[in-house]
Amino acid sequence: MAHPDFAAGPARVGVLGLARSGRAAARLALRQGREVFASDAGDTPELVAAAREIRALGGEAEVGAHTAARLGACDLIVVSPGIPPTAPILSDPALAGVPRVSELEFSYRALAGRVVAVTGTNGKSTTTALTSQLLAAAGIDAPAAGNIGSPLGEVALRAEQPAWVVVEASSFQLADVDAFAPAIGAVTNLSPDHLDRYPGVAAYYADKRNLFRNAGPDSRWILNAEDPDVLELAGDAAGERSFVRVESRPETPRERGAWLERNGQLVLRGERGEQQLVPQHELPLLGVHNVANALFAAVAADLVGAPLDAIRAGLRAARPLAHRLETVAVRDGVRWIDDSKATNVASARVAILSLPGPGIVLLGGVHKNEPYTALIPALRERARVVLAYGAAADLIEADLAGRVDVERPAGGFEDVLARAEELARPGDAVLLAPACSSYDMFRDYEERGERFARYARGERPA
């Protein structure tokens, strides 16, 4: 059943942001009989269409500006994940006394089923998708939602809701939660990220810690045993713990979780005892980090109750998500790998170390206040040359110059790709792992990855 406080909740709901999550939250509020005022400062065709949809459903909506007085008259404000905490409207005096929740929190209150929540810095999307796929292989309808797949509000709008939902929970979504209490929660890893939006790492981690806000004795947590920050984040939160290990082995015979044996075998230990899953070479995903993601997903599926045979079959059938270490073309002996989702230094480092051969690595976009010097060991090991581009090109070149071969091709993104093609030899890989956000040249990381993939397949612009 839905969260008990939801039925008696606010009569007037303000929704900040009209992209996918905000639109779903507005529709959900209207379905529940609330008055809705949705507001977005942007005025793209997509946002205009969203506002038109909300009005047609009986709500009110504006684009192009925020009317603070109208938002301040609401009983609750739902904040979409795309609205940064520094947005001026959030500090407007008119909103000072209005309670605020994230779209994740608002939609969770209307859910009938239980939640598997996945957070962390890297690997969230792959782990979320893999968990949903493993449960589907077991015949369990558990859609992927949140940052991946559908907004959680769209799941809450279903006439027949699933018994489980697998939610990718970003720090932005966890920032304003209250009742959110996943039955199963996973933290893949932690490293500095979004420092263009947070004042420091501590503030970023503090939002992640909200995953444990409502921990209880029935909570189930899956933690990266090899990441001290993850263990510190969980602290003494109530509930049962399982641990994922790739480089180490369980510390006691009673430790639950999953690990990679030295012989390359993925192993699971849960309520059904210790079980072999699949050999690493049968997992069709690049990189040891994806072994960790697979182990997280296997533990989550086991905790939900999926049969082991279904978990094994799902792991063997796993495929990379779009723009996440996805081989998009192999031409003239050169593999083109799209990891446009690698928008921070830590994820770019993992991608570089996953290269199957020498690499031409594309770094660039909007700087996120992280030093690129952390990439030097990986680049020295796997890259022949770095092509720096976009708004961060000066900083990338300054951090890497003299220690890694760096070029800055003149022109636009297609010119960068053309230079990569010139440099590539049979047996090489061209890797897009930008370590930056995309907003200097693209709408989002997806558009960046799609442009890369089209070029890699030989689809040149007219």
N, C-alpha and C positions, 0 to 999 in steps of 0.2 A: 504494500500500500504506500501511498505518497507520504512524505514527511508530515507528521501530525500537526505542525504549526502552519502548514501551507494553506489549508482551507480557510483559516481565520486570518490570513495574511493581509497585506496592504490592498486598499481599494484602488489607489492611484499609483501606477508604476511608471517611473521615468526610465528610459533606456538610452544609454549613451553609446553611440556607435551603431551603424546600420549595415555593417558587413554581415557575413553569414551568421556569426554567433548572436549579434544584436538583433538581427531580423528574426531568428528563431526564438529568442527570448521574448520579443514583442508579440509574436504570434502565440506563444505559450500563455502569456499573461492575458491576452484577449480571449483565448480558449477558456481560461479559468474565470472569465467574467470580470476582469479588472479593467479599469480605465487606463489607457496607455498614451503616453506622450514620448515619442522617440525622436532623438535629435542627433544629427551628425554634421560636423563642420565642413565636411567635404561635399562636393556636388558633382561627382562623376556620374555617367549614365547609369551605372549599376546602383549607386546610392539613390538616385532619383527614382529608379524603378522600384527599389525596396520601399521607399517612402510612399509611393503610389499604392503598393500592395498593402501596407499597414493601414492606410486610409480606407481602402476598399473593404478591409475587414472590420472597420468601425473604430479604429484608433486615430490618433493625431500624430503627425510626423512633420519634421522640418529638416531641410538640408541647407548647407551653405553657411550656417551659423548656429550658435547655441543661444536660446533664450533662457537666461539664468532664472528669471522669475517663474517661468513655467515649470522648470525642473525643480526649483525650490518649493513649489506647491505640491509636489508628489510625496507620498508616504514612504517610498523606497526608490532608490536609484540602482539600476542594474548596469554595471560597467563592463563593456566588451573588452576582451583581452588586447585589442589594438589601441586602446586609450591609455597612454602612459600616465603614471601617477603625477607627473609634472604638468599635465595638461591644465591650462589656466582655468578652465571651467570647474575643475574639481576643487580649486581653492577660492572660488567665488563666494563671497559672504552669503549670498542667497541660498547656497546649498549647505551651509554650516551645520544645520540641525537635522539634516535628512540622512537616515541610515543608508548604507551603501553595501552592496554585495557584488561579487563577480557573477558573470553569466553561468559559470560552473556551479556555484552555490545555488543560484536561483533555479536552475534546471534540475539539479539534484533533488531539491525539495519536492519535485513533482514526479520523481521516478517511482515505479513500482518494484523494480528489480534491484539486485545488489551490484556493487561496483568493484571492478579491479582497476585501481588507479596506478599509472606509471608516471613517475617523474624522474628528474635527474638532468644533467646538462646535455649529454649526448646519448643516443641510442633509444630515446623515448619512442619515437615513431616506429622504428623497426620492431622493438619489443612489443608495443601495443598491437601492431598489425599481426605479428607472429602469434601472439596469444590468442587473438580473435580467430586466426586461421587454424590453430591447433584445436580450439574448442569447436570450430565448424567441422573439422575432420571427425570429431567425436559426436557430431549431431546436436551440438549445443549452440543455439542461436545467441551469440554474444557479440553484437556489432562493435566495431571500433569507432570511437567518438572523441570529441574534444578537439585538440589541435589537429587530429587526423580524422579522415572520414567525415561523418556528419557532426555538426554541433550537438552537444548533449541535449539542447532544447528540442531538436528535431526528433531525437529518440523519445523524449518525454511526451511528444505530441502523438506518437503512434497510438492507434486504437487498441492494439494488443501489444503491450510492452514486453520486451524480452526479460527472461529471468536474470540475466547478467548483461552488463555493459562494460567494455574495456575502454578506459578513458585515459588519453594522454593529457596529463595535467601540467601545464607550464607554470612557471613562477608567477606570471601575470594573472593566470586564472586562480592560483592559490592565494593571491594577495588578499582578497576580500572574501574569505569563507567564514562560516559560523557553525553550521550544523554538518558540514560535509564530513562523512565518516565512511571511507571505503571499507568493504569487508576484507579486501586484500590490497595491500599497497606495496609498490616496488620503487626502489631508488637505484638507478643504474650506475651512476657515478656523479661526481661533482668537480667542477673546475670553473674558473672565472668566466663569466659570460654576461652579455647585456649591460656592460659597464657604461654604455652610452645612455642607458635608461635608469641605472641604479647609481647611487653615490659611491658604492663600494661593494666588495664581495660579501661582506657581512649582511648587508641589506638584501642582496640577492638570495643568500642562503636562508635568511629569516623567512622569506616568503615560501621557500621550499619546505621549511620546517612545519608549515601549517598542514602538511599532509598528515601529521601525527596529532593534530590539535584535539581530536575526539577519540584518541586511542582507548580501547577497552580490552578486557580479558579475552574477548572473542576475535579481536583483530589479528590479522595474519600479515606479517611484513617479510618482504624479500629484499635483502640488503647485499650490496657489494662488499664482501668480506675483505677485499684488498684495497679499499679506499677509506682511509682513516676519517676523512671528512664526512662520508656517508654514515659511518658508525657514530660519529659525534652528533650528526644531525638527528639520528634516531634517539640518542640519549637513553633514558630509561623508560621510554614509551611502553605502555602496557601492551600485552599480546604476545603471540608466539612468533618466533623468528626462524627464517630459513636464510641460508647464505649461498651466494654464488662465488665460485673461485675459478680462475683460469690458470694462474701461475702457482697456486698453492693447493694443498690438500686439506680436508677437514681436520680440525684440531682434536676432535674427540669422536669415538664411534657413534655417539648419540647425536652429533650435529646433523641437522636436516638441511637440505638444499640440493645443489647440483654443482658439479665440477668437471674439469677436463683432466683425464688421466694422462700420465706421461706417454702412454702408448697411443694417444690420440682418440680415446674413447670418451664420449660424453656420458656421465653417470648421474643418476638421480637417486636421492635418498629421502623418502617421505614416510607416510603412514604405512605404505605397503612394503617398507624395507628398501634395501639397496637394489637398484635396477640399472642395467645398461640401456642406454638410449640408442645412439647411432655413432659410428666412427666419424671423426671430423671430416674426412675426405668425402663423406656422403652428404654433407651439409652444403647445399649449392649457393653459398654466400661467400664473398671475398672478406678476408681479414679476421684476425683473432678476436677483434671487438664484436664481430657478428656471432662468434662462438658464445661470448658472454650474453649477447642478446637472446640467442636461442636457449641458453640455460635458464635465463630469467623467465622466458615464455613457458618453458617446460615445467618449471616449478609452479608458476601461476595456474597452468592448465591442470596440473596434478592436484593442487589445492581445491580447485573448483570441482574436481571429480572425474576428469576425462580419463578414459582407459589408456593404459600404456601403449597399446598397439596404435591407437589413434594419434597419440603424441609422436610416436616414432614415424608414422606415415606423414604427419604434418611437417615434421622437420625435414624429411627427405624431399617434400614437395615445395619447400620454402623458396620464395623468389624475392629479389631485392625490391624495395619500394622505388618508385620513380624519384630520380635525382638523389639517390643515396647509394653511392658506389655501384651505379648501374652501368653495365657495359652496353652502350647504345649503338656501337658499330665496330666492325673490324674490317679495315680496308688496307690493302697493300701490306699486310703483315703488321699493321699498327692498330692497337686496341684503344678506342676512345671511351673514357670512363667519366660519367656525369655524377659528381658528388656536390651539386650546387647547394644542397642542404648543409654542407660543411661551412657554416657561417661564423664559426669561431676558431681560434687557434688550436684548441684541443682536438676538435673534430677533424680539422685539416691535417693535423699530425697523424692521427689514426689512419686517415685515407692514404696519406703518402706512404706510410709503413705497410699498407696493404697492397701496394703496387706489385703486380706479378712480374714486372721487368723494369728496365730503366725508364724513367719518366720525364716528360716535359710537363711541368706543373704550372697551372694558371692560378695566380693569386691576385685578388683585387676586389674593389668595391668600396663600400663605406666603412671606414675605420671604426672599430668597436673598443678602442682604448686598451688594446692588448699588444704587447711587444711581439714582433714576428721573429725575434731572435730564438724563441723557444722552438721554432721549426728547423733550426740549422742542423742538429744532429740527424734528423729524419731526412732532410733534403740531401745532406752529404751522402747518406747511405743509399738513397733510391733515385734521386733526381739528377738528370744531366744538365738541365737548365730550368730556371724559373722565368716565366713571363709575367711581369707586373703590369697592371692596368688599372684604370679607374681612379676614383678620388684618393685612394690610399696608396697609389703607386709610389709617390715620393717617400713615404714612410717605409714601405716594404723594401725599396731599394736601399734606403739608408740603413735599415736594420740588417740586411743580408749582404750588402756590398763587401767584397774582399774575402768573404767566407763561402759564398755560394755564387755560381754563375747566374747573373740576373740580366735580363734584357727588358727594355720598355718599348714595345712596338708602337709606332705612331699610328694614329687613326682610331677607329672605333673597334667594337668587339669582334666584328668579322675580320678585321685586320690582324687582331691578336690570334684568332683561330688560323688564319692563313699562314702566319709566321710559325705557329706550332706545326702545321702540316709540312712546311718547308724543312723544319728541323728534324722531324720524326723519321726514324729508320725502322726497317722491319724488325720486329721484336720489341719495339718501344711501346709505351703507353702514353697517351695524352690525357692528363687528369685535370678536370675542373674541380678544385677544392679551394674555394676563394678565401676562406678565413675571414670573410667580411660579409656584411649585409649587401643587398643588391640595389638599394634605392637610388644610387647615382645614375644608373643606366637602364634599370628595369622596374617593372611593376612589383615584382617579388622574385624570390629565388626560383620559383617554378618557371617563370618566363625566361630567366637566365638559362636554366637547364634546357629548356625546350629549344632555345636558339642554338645552344651548343650541340644538341642532339641532331637538329636539322642539318647543321653544317657537317657534322661527323658522317651523316648518311649521304652526303653529297647533294643536299637540297639547298642550293645557293639562292640568295634573294634575287628577285628579278631586277 
